[in-house]
Amino acid sequence: MSRRGARPEADSESGYTVAERIRYWLVEERRLLLEAVYGLTADAAHKPLDPDAVNSWSVHDILAHRMFWEGRESEAIEQFLQGKRVELLDFPVKRIDGTNGAAVDTLRGQPTEKILRGLGKTRKALLEFVAKLDDDQLNDDESAAQLILGVALEHDREHRKQIQDWRRQQALNEDRPADPSPDQAVDRPELDTR
């Protein structure tokens, strides 16, 4: 029986291959990111995470940022599968900040619910490409696929923690629970992880 998509336990991940861990964490980290957002009002989702900083992003902006880059990650895995040069690996580091800013600015006017639906679509597309990868392609430390997906995982993890920290700080500052009543909450679309 294949352990494809098997759940590696945090204290026993060494018993799983890189491919198994990547497949599992692609689903789990996205679930955790969406859980970190769940219950936010639309107004709260647009609040800057650091109101004292210039150009501070909101939760909405972070989600838009992830949606944009996940589209690029999907394109990169598709190129890898087709045996083409993976263009994302050539992306100039000096252009990252400008690209991030432009992507977020472009999507800032979209409702958060629409961004969440877009995230569901980009993750579904990425997982469809990942399903076509052989385990050997993901287990190879020199593989562009392993690199791209590792960055995608770290990206979700980094921003999830950022949102969780902000929500904890908001709850402490407001001396009340971080989650509003369910009728005021931003809906969390379910992701099809099949």
Phi, psi and omega in degrees: 000134180285145176261020179305123181080010180298153182268104177285129177284144184305321183272359181225031181296340182296341179278359182246150177284165176301317180301316180296318180294317180299312182299318179293309186290335174300321178282313186292315180296324177292321177299317180292324176297313179295324177296324179294335182268334186306133175093351178290140172286162178300321179296315180296324180295339180261359178287137175298140179292329177231092185298341180273347182269149175284135178059037177288135179279157173258176174301317178304314181296320179297317180295320177297318177301314179293321179298316179300308184291328178295327173299319178291323178295320177297316177300320181294317179293322176298316177300317179300314180298328180275001179075018180270168174294134180275100187298327182301329180292341178264004183297126183291127181303324183293347179262356185298310183299316179296320179293317177301312181299316181295318180297315181293316179299320181297324185263358185300325182280352180283144176297146180302323179300322179292321177296319178298319176296320177298320176298321177298318180291318181293322179292321178299315179298317180298315181295328176295320176291319180298324179298336180275349180282140172284151177304321180301325180291328179273334180279343182284116182296344179264002185285132175298326180297316179298319180296310182300314182289327175297319177293319178300316179297314181296325178298310177299315183298313181300312183286328175299313180297322178299315180292317179299317179298317179298317181294321177297317180295319177300317181296320178293318181294324183266354179053041176207168180300148182289334185266132175280181176296152184302330181287348177257000190277152171287128180293148177250108178292144178279141178264135173277110184260013179284000000 
